[in-house]
Amino acid sequence: MSNIEERIAQWEKMANDAPDSMSWFSLGNAYREAERYEDAISAFNKALEYDKTLSRAYQFLGQCLIHLNKEDEAAALLTDGYKIAAERGDVMPQKAMGALLEKIGKPVPEVESVQEEVELTGEQILDHRTGKPGTKMPDPPMRGPVGKYIYDHFSQETWREWIGQGTKVINELRLDFSNDEHQRIYEMHMLEWLGITREDIDEYAKQMQES
């Protein structure tokens, strides 16, 4: 079984055993990478039934619809997703959806980011998963660029929520952290749940080095 087929099987099991926005979104992402676009669309729509604010789901939905030459349908979803991303301060998905709209010759909506209007105290951070202020973590939750990105973009409340979700992932997939491949699988699920990619982290690390 190939790596992508293994991932699909894992997420199909989780979506069946413990359905939520995370399991359906991650299943959709695996289908998308396998170019199973119709299946991906169904899974992303399921994820949005659980959480209408998943901006990355709108982005990937738009991509899949464009692959299937359904550009009008893609434009409507990308427009909605672009507005939601702006409201939540999800910069990367917002830029990506704007680029997709331009690619298919559709207008990019004019929006005002709520992120700029939120007043934060010194102990708060604007959480990029919830789009709302939360408690800033005392330290990065792990070493390296991944830990730094999470520390700068997510609240302590969201991280605690992931710990609960991550425990479910460990138990469902029977992960053993002494196994390097299992560590990689855990990190992959963590990034998917947070709604970020390795590209997001690498770009942020580059920006930090240049500033």
PyMOL commands that set and color helices and strands:
alter all, ss='L'
color gray80, all
select helices_A, chain A and resi 3-17+21-33+37-50+55-67+71-88+91-103+114-117+144-153+156-173+180-194+198-210
alter helices_A, ss='H'
color red, helices_A
select strands_A, chain A and resi 124-126+133-135
alter strands_A, ss='S'
color yellow, strands_A
deselect
rebuild
show_as cartoon
